[in-house]
Amino acid sequence: MQTQELTNQIKSRERWIVRLIAFLTSLAGLINISSAIRPALRDRVELLKTYMPEIMLHGSRIVVAVVGFALILVASGLLRRKRIAWMISLVLLSISLVGHLNKGLDIEEAGFNLLLIVLLIITSNNYKAISDKGSFRRGIVILTASLLFTLVYGTAGFLLLDRHFGQVTLQKAIAQTWNLFFDPQNSLLQPLTNYGRFFKSSIVIIGASSFLMALISMLRPVLQAGIALPAEREKAKQIIEEFGRSGLCRALLFPDKSYFFFNNCVIGYSLGGRTAVALGDPVGPEGELSACIAAFKQFCANNDWIPLFVSVLPDNLQAYSAAGLQTLCLGYEAIVNLKDFSLEGSQHKNMRNAHTHIMKTGYRAEVAPPPHALSDLQPLRQISDAWLKERGLNELRFSDGWFDPAYLAECPLIIVRDADAKPVAFSNLVGEYQKNEVTIDLMRHYPDVEPGTMEFLFVSALFWAKEKGYDTFSLGLSPIAGVGEEKGDPQTEKALHTLSTRLSRYFDFAGLRKFKDKFNPNWEPRYLIYDNPTNLPAAVTGLIEVHSSKTILQTLLGKK
């Protein structure tokens, strides 16, 4: 315990050091801009003029200003522990140090820059987060292209617009374009018209904008997780088959997952924006799970990602807490004890009557074992397409299966047929690995089916599972309903409860829980694990993206 407390103290100190250096870097940027605007001390300037031409003094002033603005931008990268931000900061501060000395012997500002350089070198181990390689290369290309384009644009423009500037030569056009950035007070070509003044300003705007675009691109996080190789998927499958203890484990093998391996453990995750969303707990030997969680957190930090675990069991909450992660109850999963399940008794009268009514209409349910031919799945695809169209939905991903023939072909399918033996509803059944439990994934039906059809499907699936000797049946997660309703619940959960109440006209969380409650399940809590409250909005956005396979903006706009 003392070792863990010491580790937490060290990590806390590192966080504060990183924040302090990011703040000081921003402050250095503001000092640069202020120093470039204010006139230098006259006696120092006169001393410098005896050693260097005046053009270098003016050029250093503009360099200091540009570097100051860049330091403010790069400070956010330092806060996210970006390695490239650390490298760029060292370069910018070195340039700034020389610039301050050259523009007016500003020893105080140069000394502050030197102090920051020393601090960055001493704390270099704190900056390990990598940037997106594609974005970094693109940033270099943008920077190089922008310099060439700005030079060509300015030179050609001055030559073509000579009537707005008087007599223009190639040498003057090149020199004037250069001077706009490095010696703005040395104006070789004076504009004679408003359009000439606009053109000179446009050169600076284009050059500065391109430079900032390149800098921002270099600081972007890794935007794509590595695509899992066949060997990695096979390794993940072996671990899951040996240690999996949740119905979600089958979803870990969906093709949208990437994998993080640590010793004999695996975490399946997908990337939504900067958020690495892990589905469920790590899978592996119990004694290695805590170390795996901590390693995944560090892996995310190295990639400038926000770690997020979804639908976590209560078993390992202490391990997440030890890794410095926080907990939020996401909802409750309905688990039916099949030994006790029946339709007998007064409490099940309504369900029993509904079941009898559906049977009298000629509806029947059957469970078809795998494998299934593609031709057998075609009628079910028609049901699925009609169900999605009627609700205006796209297929979800991540923790939910979608109509993938390869996936459905290996699952038991429960199919409801009408009096003419036509399929009208279906679901696929997914078994656990180490627990003797089964759950339902896809649930689809035609819009015009008999009322109570899906309830009939659930009852039929429960009886089938009981007959097959399963111990329990998971009806899946009921999100948010029941969360934050007790006095002692955390404020975040109470806020979630308030939000769900206000959104009840759009999302019937309570109605879903009420439907599942008919089957008399045990309600087990499931959790959302996150690293920092300030990152929670971005994390939730990433969660939406991995489920919908769209950006949050596309989701809000309803784009398919």
C-alpha positions as CSV (number, residue, x, y, z in Angstrom):
1,M,0.0,0.0,0.0
2,Q,2.9,2.4,0.9
3,T,4.5,1.6,-2.5
4,Q,1.2,2.5,-4.3
5,E,0.9,5.8,-2.3
6,L,4.5,6.7,-3.2
7,T,3.8,5.9,-6.9
8,N,0.6,8.1,-6.8
9,Q,2.6,11.0,-5.1
10,I,5.3,10.8,-7.8
11,K,2.7,10.8,-10.6
12,S,0.9,13.8,-8.9
13,R,4.2,15.7,-8.7
14,E,4.9,14.9,-12.4
15,R,1.4,16.3,-13.4
16,W,2.1,19.5,-11.5
17,I,5.5,19.9,-13.1
18,V,4.1,19.4,-16.6
19,R,1.3,21.9,-15.9
20,L,3.9,24.4,-14.5
21,I,6.2,24.1,-17.5
22,A,3.2,24.5,-19.9
23,F,2.2,27.6,-18.1
24,L,5.7,29.1,-18.1
25,T,6.0,28.3,-21.8
26,S,2.7,30.2,-22.5
27,L,4.1,33.0,-20.3
28,A,7.3,33.1,-22.3
29,G,5.2,33.4,-25.5
30,L,3.3,36.4,-24.0
31,I,6.6,38.0,-22.9
32,N,8.0,37.6,-26.4
33,I,5.0,39.3,-28.0
34,S,5.1,42.1,-25.4
35,S,8.9,42.5,-25.8
36,A,8.6,42.7,-29.6
37,I,6.1,45.5,-29.3
38,R,7.9,47.6,-26.7
39,P,10.9,49.6,-27.7
40,A,14.3,48.3,-26.5
41,L,16.5,50.2,-24.1
42,R,18.4,52.9,-26.2
43,D,21.8,52.3,-24.7
44,R,21.7,48.6,-25.3
45,V,20.5,49.1,-28.9
46,E,23.3,51.6,-29.6
47,L,25.8,49.1,-28.2
48,L,24.4,46.4,-30.5
49,K,24.6,48.6,-33.6
50,T,28.4,48.7,-33.2
51,Y,28.6,45.0,-33.7
52,M,25.7,44.1,-36.2
53,P,23.7,45.8,-38.9
54,E,20.4,47.4,-38.0
55,I,18.5,45.0,-40.3
56,M,19.4,42.1,-37.9
57,L,17.9,44.1,-35.0
58,H,14.6,44.6,-36.9
59,G,14.6,41.0,-38.1
60,S,15.2,39.7,-34.6
61,R,12.2,41.7,-33.3
62,I,9.7,40.0,-35.8
63,V,11.3,36.6,-35.1
64,V,10.7,37.0,-31.4
65,A,7.1,37.9,-32.0
66,V,6.4,35.0,-34.3
67,V,8.2,32.6,-31.9
68,G,6.1,34.0,-29.0
69,F,2.9,33.1,-30.8
70,A,4.2,29.7,-31.6
71,L,5.2,29.1,-27.9
72,I,1.6,29.8,-26.9
73,L,0.4,27.2,-29.3
74,V,3.0,24.6,-28.4
75,A,2.2,24.9,-24.7
76,S,-1.0,22.9,-25.1
77,G,1.2,20.1,-26.6
78,L,3.4,20.2,-23.6
79,L,0.4,19.9,-21.3
80,R,-0.5,16.7,-23.2
81,R,3.1,15.5,-22.8
82,K,3.8,15.5,-26.5
83,R,7.4,14.5,-27.4
84,I,7.3,16.6,-30.5
85,A,6.0,19.6,-28.5
86,W,9.0,19.2,-26.2
87,M,11.4,19.2,-29.1
88,I,9.7,22.2,-30.8
89,S,9.7,24.1,-27.5
90,L,13.5,23.6,-27.1
91,V,14.1,24.9,-30.7
92,L,11.7,27.8,-30.3
93,L,13.1,28.8,-26.9
94,S,16.7,28.6,-28.3
95,I,15.7,30.9,-31.2
96,S,13.9,33.2,-28.8
97,L,16.9,33.4,-26.5
98,V,19.2,34.5,-29.4
99,G,16.4,36.8,-30.7
100,H,16.1,38.6,-27.4
101,L,19.8,39.2,-27.3
102,N,20.0,40.4,-30.9
103,K,17.1,42.7,-30.8
104,G,18.1,44.7,-27.8
105,L,20.3,42.8,-25.4
106,D,17.2,41.8,-23.4
107,I,19.2,39.7,-20.9
108,E,16.2,39.3,-18.6
109,E,13.9,37.7,-21.2
110,A,16.8,35.6,-22.6
111,G,17.5,34.4,-19.0
112,F,13.9,33.3,-18.6
113,N,14.2,31.4,-21.9
114,L,17.4,29.7,-20.7
115,L,15.7,28.7,-17.4
116,L,12.9,27.1,-19.4
117,I,15.3,25.2,-21.6
118,V,17.0,23.8,-18.6
119,L,13.7,22.8,-17.0
120,L,12.6,21.0,-20.2
121,I,15.9,19.1,-20.5
122,I,15.7,18.0,-16.8
123,T,12.1,16.9,-17.1
124,S,12.4,15.3,-20.6
125,N,11.2,11.9,-19.3
126,N,7.7,13.4,-18.7
127,Y,7.2,14.0,-22.5
128,K,6.7,10.6,-24.2
129,A,3.3,11.1,-26.0
130,I,3.9,10.5,-29.7
131,S,2.1,12.4,-32.5
132,D,0.3,11.1,-35.5
133,K,3.0,10.1,-38.0
134,G,0.9,11.0,-40.9
135,S,0.0,14.4,-39.4
136,F,3.6,15.1,-38.6
137,R,4.8,14.3,-42.1
138,R,2.0,16.4,-43.4
139,G,3.0,19.3,-41.2
140,I,6.6,19.2,-42.5
141,V,5.2,19.2,-46.1
142,I,2.9,22.0,-45.3
143,L,5.7,24.1,-43.7
144,T,8.0,23.5,-46.7
145,A,5.4,24.1,-49.3
146,S,4.1,27.2,-47.5
147,L,7.6,28.8,-47.5
148,L,8.1,28.1,-51.2
149,F,4.5,29.1,-52.1
150,T,4.7,32.4,-50.1
151,L,8.0,33.3,-51.7
152,V,6.7,32.5,-55.2
153,Y,3.3,34.2,-54.5
154,G,4.9,37.4,-53.2
155,T,7.6,37.6,-55.9
156,A,5.2,36.9,-58.8
157,G,2.6,39.3,-57.3
158,F,5.0,42.2,-57.0
159,L,6.1,41.6,-60.6
160,L,2.6,41.4,-62.0
161,L,1.3,44.3,-60.0
162,D,4.1,46.7,-60.7
163,R,1.7,49.5,-61.5
164,H,0.6,49.4,-57.8
165,F,4.2,49.7,-56.6
166,G,6.1,51.6,-59.2
167,Q,9.2,50.1,-60.8
168,V,9.6,46.5,-59.7
169,T,12.6,44.2,-60.5
170,L,12.9,40.5,-59.7
171,Q,15.6,41.2,-57.1
172,K,13.4,43.8,-55.4
173,A,10.3,41.5,-55.5
174,I,12.2,38.6,-53.8
175,A,13.9,40.9,-51.2
176,Q,10.6,42.6,-50.4
177,T,8.8,39.3,-49.8
178,W,11.6,38.2,-47.5
179,N,11.6,41.5,-45.6
180,L,7.9,41.2,-44.9
181,F,8.7,38.5,-42.4
182,F,12.3,39.2,-41.2
183,D,12.7,43.0,-41.6
184,P,9.3,44.6,-42.0
185,Q,10.6,48.1,-41.4
186,N,12.8,47.8,-44.5
187,S,10.3,48.5,-47.2
188,L,11.8,48.3,-50.7
189,L,8.4,48.6,-52.5
190,Q,5.9,51.1,-51.2
191,P,2.3,50.5,-52.3
192,L,0.7,53.3,-54.4
193,T,-2.9,52.0,-54.2
194,N,-5.2,50.4,-51.7
195,Y,-4.9,47.1,-53.7
196,G,-1.2,47.3,-53.3
197,R,-1.5,47.6,-49.5
198,F,-3.9,44.7,-49.5
199,F,-1.5,42.5,-51.5
200,K,1.4,43.2,-49.1
201,S,-0.8,42.2,-46.1
202,S,-2.1,39.1,-47.9
203,I,1.5,37.8,-48.1
204,V,1.9,38.0,-44.3
205,I,-1.5,36.4,-43.7
206,I,-0.8,33.5,-46.1
207,G,2.7,32.8,-44.6
208,A,1.6,33.0,-41.0
209,S,-1.5,30.9,-41.6
210,S,0.5,28.2,-43.3
211,F,3.1,28.1,-40.5
212,L,0.4,27.8,-37.8
213,M,-1.4,25.0,-39.8
214,A,1.9,23.1,-40.0
215,L,2.5,23.5,-36.3
216,I,-1.0,22.4,-35.3
217,S,-0.7,19.4,-37.6
218,M,2.6,18.3,-36.0
219,L,1.0,18.4,-32.5
220,R,-2.0,16.2,-33.3
221,P,-2.5,13.0,-31.4
222,V,-2.2,9.6,-33.0
223,L,-5.6,9.5,-34.8
224,Q,-5.6,5.8,-35.8
225,A,-5.1,2.7,-33.8
226,G,-3.1,-0.1,-35.4
227,I,-5.2,-2.5,-37.4
228,A,-5.1,-5.9,-35.7
229,L,-3.2,-8.5,-37.6
230,P,-4.6,-12.0,-38.0
231,A,-2.0,-13.3,-35.6
232,E,-3.1,-10.7,-33.0
233,R,-6.7,-11.7,-33.4
234,E,-5.9,-15.3,-33.0
235,K,-3.9,-14.6,-29.8
236,A,-6.7,-12.4,-28.5
237,K,-9.2,-15.3,-29.2
238,Q,-7.1,-17.8,-27.3
239,I,-6.9,-15.5,-24.3
240,I,-10.6,-14.8,-24.4
241,E,-11.6,-18.4,-24.7
242,E,-9.4,-19.3,-21.7
243,F,-10.2,-16.4,-19.4
244,G,-13.4,-14.6,-20.7
245,R,-16.1,-14.1,-18.1
246,S,-18.5,-11.7,-19.9
247,G,-20.9,-11.8,-22.9
248,L,-19.0,-8.7,-24.1
249,C,-16.0,-10.9,-24.7
250,R,-17.4,-12.1,-28.0
251,A,-17.7,-8.5,-29.1
252,L,-13.9,-8.2,-28.4
253,L,-13.4,-10.3,-31.5
254,F,-15.4,-8.0,-33.8
255,P,-13.2,-6.6,-36.7
256,D,-13.6,-3.0,-35.3
257,K,-11.3,-3.8,-32.4
258,S,-7.6,-3.2,-31.9
259,Y,-5.6,-5.0,-29.2
260,F,-3.3,-4.1,-26.3
261,F,-1.4,-7.1,-24.9
262,F,0.3,-7.2,-21.6
263,N,1.8,-10.5,-20.4
264,N,-1.1,-13.0,-20.7
265,C,-3.8,-10.3,-20.8
266,V,-5.6,-8.5,-23.6
267,I,-7.6,-5.3,-23.8
268,G,-9.9,-4.8,-26.9
269,Y,-10.4,-1.2,-27.8
270,S,-11.5,1.2,-30.5
271,L,-10.4,4.8,-31.1
272,G,-13.0,7.6,-31.2
273,G,-11.2,10.9,-31.7
274,R,-8.6,11.0,-29.0
275,T,-10.4,8.5,-26.8
276,A,-9.3,4.8,-26.6
277,V,-12.5,3.1,-25.6
278,A,-11.8,-0.3,-24.0
279,L,-14.8,-2.7,-24.0
280,G,-15.2,-4.2,-20.6
281,D,-12.4,-5.3,-18.3
282,P,-9.0,-6.7,-19.4
283,V,-9.2,-10.4,-20.1
284,G,-6.6,-12.6,-18.6
285,P,-5.3,-14.1,-15.3
286,E,-6.8,-12.4,-12.3
287,G,-3.4,-11.7,-10.8
288,E,-2.2,-9.7,-13.9
289,L,-5.2,-7.5,-14.4
290,S,-4.1,-4.6,-12.2
291,A,-0.7,-4.3,-13.9
292,C,-2.5,-4.5,-17.3
293,I,-4.8,-1.6,-16.5
294,A,-1.8,0.6,-15.4
295,A,0.1,-0.4,-18.6
296,F,-2.9,0.5,-20.8
297,K,-3.2,3.9,-19.1
298,Q,0.5,4.5,-19.9
299,F,0.1,3.2,-23.4
300,C,-2.7,5.8,-23.9
301,A,-0.6,8.6,-22.4
302,N,2.2,7.7,-24.8
303,N,-0.2,8.1,-27.7
304,D,-1.9,11.3,-26.4
305,W,-5.1,9.3,-25.9
306,I,-7.8,9.5,-23.3
307,P,-8.4,6.1,-21.7
308,L,-11.9,4.9,-21.2
309,F,-13.3,1.5,-20.0
310,V,-16.9,0.8,-20.7
311,S,-19.3,-1.8,-19.1
312,V,-16.8,-2.8,-16.4
313,L,-17.8,-5.4,-13.8
314,P,-17.6,-4.4,-10.1
315,D,-14.9,-7.1,-9.5
316,N,-11.8,-4.9,-10.4
317,L,-12.8,-1.4,-9.2
318,Q,-10.0,-1.3,-6.7
319,A,-7.5,-2.0,-9.5
320,Y,-8.8,0.9,-11.5
321,S,-8.6,3.2,-8.5
322,A,-5.0,2.1,-7.8
323,A,-4.2,3.2,-11.4
324,G,-5.5,6.7,-10.7
325,L,-8.7,6.1,-12.7
326,Q,-12.2,7.2,-11.6
327,T,-15.5,5.3,-11.6
328,L,-19.0,6.2,-12.7
329,C,-22.0,3.8,-12.6
330,L,-23.2,3.4,-16.1
331,G,-26.3,1.3,-15.5
332,Y,-27.4,-2.1,-14.5
333,E,-27.3,-5.4,-16.3
334,A,-30.3,-7.7,-16.0
335,I,-29.2,-11.3,-15.2
336,V,-31.9,-14.0,-15.0
337,N,-31.4,-17.0,-12.8
338,L,-32.7,-19.7,-15.0
339,K,-33.1,-22.2,-12.2
340,D,-35.9,-20.0,-10.8
341,F,-37.4,-18.8,-14.1
342,S,-40.9,-19.9,-15.0
343,L,-44.3,-18.4,-16.0
344,E,-46.1,-19.9,-13.0
345,G,-47.6,-17.9,-10.2
346,S,-49.7,-14.7,-10.0
347,Q,-46.7,-12.4,-10.4
348,H,-46.2,-13.7,-14.0
349,K,-49.9,-13.8,-14.9
350,N,-49.7,-10.9,-17.5
351,M,-46.6,-12.4,-19.2
352,R,-48.2,-15.9,-19.2
353,N,-51.4,-14.5,-20.8
354,A,-49.4,-12.6,-23.4
355,H,-47.4,-15.7,-24.2
356,T,-50.6,-17.7,-24.6
357,H,-52.2,-15.0,-26.8
358,I,-49.2,-15.0,-29.2
359,M,-49.3,-18.8,-29.4
360,K,-53.0,-18.6,-30.4
361,T,-52.2,-16.3,-33.3
362,G,-50.1,-19.1,-34.8
363,Y,-46.7,-17.6,-33.9
364,R,-43.9,-20.1,-33.1
365,A,-40.3,-19.7,-31.9
366,E,-37.5,-22.0,-32.8
367,V,-33.8,-22.0,-32.1
368,A,-31.6,-22.9,-35.1
369,P,-28.1,-24.1,-34.2
370,P,-25.1,-23.0,-36.2
371,P,-23.7,-23.1,-38.8
372,H,-26.1,-21.3,-41.1
373,A,-26.0,-21.0,-44.9
374,L,-26.1,-17.5,-46.4
375,S,-29.4,-18.3,-48.1
376,D,-31.0,-19.0,-44.7
377,L,-29.9,-15.6,-43.5
378,Q,-31.4,-13.6,-46.4
379,P,-35.0,-13.5,-44.9
380,L,-33.4,-12.3,-41.6
381,R,-31.6,-9.5,-43.4
382,Q,-34.9,-8.3,-44.8
383,I,-36.3,-8.2,-41.2
384,S,-33.1,-6.3,-40.1
385,D,-33.3,-3.8,-43.0
386,A,-37.0,-3.1,-42.3
387,W,-36.3,-2.7,-38.6
388,L,-33.5,-0.2,-39.2
389,K,-35.5,1.8,-41.8
390,E,-38.5,2.1,-39.7
391,R,-36.4,3.6,-36.9
392,G,-34.2,5.7,-39.2
393,L,-31.1,4.0,-37.7
394,N,-27.8,2.8,-38.9
395,E,-26.1,-0.3,-37.5
396,L,-24.3,0.3,-34.2
397,R,-20.8,-1.2,-33.6
398,F,-18.4,-1.8,-30.8
399,S,-20.4,-3.5,-28.0
400,D,-23.3,-4.3,-30.3
401,G,-23.2,-6.8,-33.1
402,W,-24.4,-5.8,-36.5
403,F,-25.9,-7.8,-39.4
404,D,-22.7,-9.5,-40.4
405,P,-23.4,-12.9,-42.1
406,A,-20.1,-14.3,-41.0
407,Y,-20.9,-13.4,-37.4
408,L,-24.5,-14.6,-37.4
409,A,-23.6,-17.9,-39.2
410,E,-21.8,-19.1,-36.1
411,C,-24.4,-18.2,-33.5
412,P,-27.6,-20.0,-32.4
413,L,-30.5,-18.0,-33.9
414,I,-33.9,-17.7,-32.2
415,I,-36.5,-17.1,-35.0
416,V,-40.2,-16.2,-34.5
417,R,-42.4,-17.3,-37.4
418,D,-46.0,-16.4,-38.1
419,A,-48.9,-18.7,-38.9
420,D,-47.5,-19.0,-42.5
421,A,-44.1,-20.0,-41.2
422,K,-42.7,-16.7,-42.4
423,P,-39.9,-15.3,-40.2
424,V,-41.1,-12.0,-38.5
425,A,-38.5,-11.6,-35.7
426,F,-35.1,-13.0,-34.7
427,S,-32.2,-12.6,-32.4
428,N,-28.8,-14.3,-32.1
429,L,-27.7,-15.9,-28.9
430,V,-24.1,-15.6,-27.6
431,G,-22.6,-17.8,-25.0
432,E,-20.1,-16.9,-22.3
433,Y,-16.7,-18.5,-22.1
434,Q,-16.0,-19.3,-18.5
435,K,-19.4,-18.6,-17.1
436,N,-22.3,-20.9,-17.9
437,E,-24.3,-18.0,-19.2
438,V,-25.9,-16.9,-22.5
439,T,-27.1,-13.5,-23.7
440,I,-28.9,-11.9,-26.6
441,D,-27.3,-9.6,-29.1
442,L,-29.2,-8.4,-32.2
443,M,-33.0,-8.1,-31.7
444,R,-34.9,-7.3,-34.9
445,H,-38.5,-7.6,-36.0
446,Y,-40.8,-6.4,-38.8
447,P,-42.7,-3.1,-37.8
448,D,-46.1,-4.8,-38.2
449,V,-45.6,-7.8,-36.0
450,E,-48.2,-8.8,-33.4
451,P,-47.8,-6.8,-30.1
452,G,-45.9,-8.8,-27.6
453,T,-43.7,-10.6,-30.2
454,M,-40.4,-9.6,-28.7
455,E,-41.6,-10.5,-25.2
456,F,-42.5,-13.9,-26.6
457,L,-39.1,-14.2,-28.2
458,F,-37.4,-13.5,-24.9
459,V,-39.5,-16.0,-23.0
460,S,-38.8,-18.6,-25.6
461,A,-35.0,-17.9,-25.5
462,L,-35.1,-18.2,-21.7
463,F,-36.8,-21.5,-21.7
464,W,-34.4,-22.8,-24.4
465,A,-31.4,-21.8,-22.3
466,K,-32.9,-23.4,-19.2
467,E,-33.5,-26.6,-21.1
468,K,-29.9,-26.5,-22.4
469,G,-28.6,-26.4,-18.9
470,Y,-27.3,-22.8,-18.7
471,D,-27.3,-21.2,-15.2
472,T,-28.0,-17.6,-16.1
473,F,-29.3,-15.5,-19.0
474,S,-28.2,-11.9,-19.5
475,L,-30.8,-9.5,-20.9
476,G,-28.1,-6.9,-21.4
477,L,-27.4,-3.5,-20.0
478,S,-30.1,-1.0,-19.0
479,P,-28.1,2.2,-19.2
480,I,-28.6,5.1,-16.8
481,A,-31.9,3.9,-15.3
482,G,-31.5,3.4,-11.6
483,V,-28.3,5.4,-11.5
484,G,-27.9,8.3,-9.0
485,E,-31.3,7.7,-7.3
486,E,-29.9,7.1,-3.8
487,K,-28.8,9.8,-1.3
488,G,-25.3,8.5,-1.0
489,D,-24.6,8.3,-4.8
490,P,-21.8,10.4,-6.2
491,Q,-22.7,13.8,-7.7
492,T,-21.7,12.7,-11.2
493,E,-24.2,9.8,-11.0
494,K,-26.9,12.2,-9.7
495,A,-26.2,14.5,-12.6
496,L,-26.5,11.6,-14.9
497,H,-29.9,10.7,-13.4
498,T,-31.1,14.3,-13.8
499,L,-29.9,14.3,-17.4
500,S,-31.7,11.1,-18.2
501,T,-34.9,12.5,-16.6
502,R,-34.8,15.5,-18.9
503,L,-34.1,13.4,-22.0
504,S,-36.8,10.8,-21.2
505,R,-38.9,12.0,-24.1
506,Y,-36.1,11.1,-26.5
507,F,-34.5,8.0,-24.7
508,D,-36.8,5.8,-22.7
509,F,-34.2,4.4,-20.3
510,A,-36.8,3.7,-17.6
511,G,-39.0,1.9,-20.1
512,L,-36.3,-0.4,-21.1
513,R,-35.6,-1.3,-17.5
514,K,-39.3,-1.8,-16.8
515,F,-39.5,-4.2,-19.8
516,K,-36.6,-6.3,-18.5
517,D,-37.9,-6.2,-15.0
518,K,-40.8,-8.5,-16.1
519,F,-38.4,-11.4,-16.2
520,N,-37.5,-10.9,-12.5
521,P,-33.7,-10.5,-13.1
522,N,-30.9,-9.7,-10.6
523,W,-29.6,-6.2,-11.4
524,E,-25.8,-6.0,-11.4
525,P,-24.0,-2.6,-11.7
526,R,-21.8,-1.8,-14.7
527,Y,-19.3,1.0,-14.7
528,L,-17.6,3.6,-16.8
529,I,-13.9,4.1,-15.9
530,Y,-12.3,7.4,-16.9
531,D,-9.1,9.2,-16.0
532,N,-10.1,12.8,-15.3
533,P,-13.4,14.7,-15.0
534,T,-12.2,17.4,-17.4
535,N,-11.7,14.7,-20.0
536,L,-15.1,13.2,-19.5
537,P,-17.0,15.2,-22.2
538,A,-14.3,14.2,-24.8
539,A,-14.4,10.6,-23.6
540,V,-18.2,10.4,-23.9
541,T,-17.9,11.9,-27.4
542,G,-15.4,9.2,-28.3
543,L,-17.8,6.6,-26.9
544,I,-20.6,7.8,-29.2
545,E,-18.2,7.7,-32.2
546,V,-17.0,4.1,-31.7
547,H,-20.6,2.9,-31.4
548,S,-21.9,4.9,-34.4
549,S,-18.7,4.7,-36.6
550,K,-19.3,8.4,-37.2
551,T,-17.9,11.6,-35.8
552,I,-20.0,13.4,-33.2
553,L,-20.8,16.1,-35.7
554,Q,-22.1,13.6,-38.2
555,T,-24.1,12.0,-35.5
556,L,-25.7,15.3,-34.4
557,L,-26.4,16.2,-38.1
558,G,-28.0,12.8,-38.6
559,K,-25.7,11.9,-41.4
560,K,-25.7,8.2,-42.5
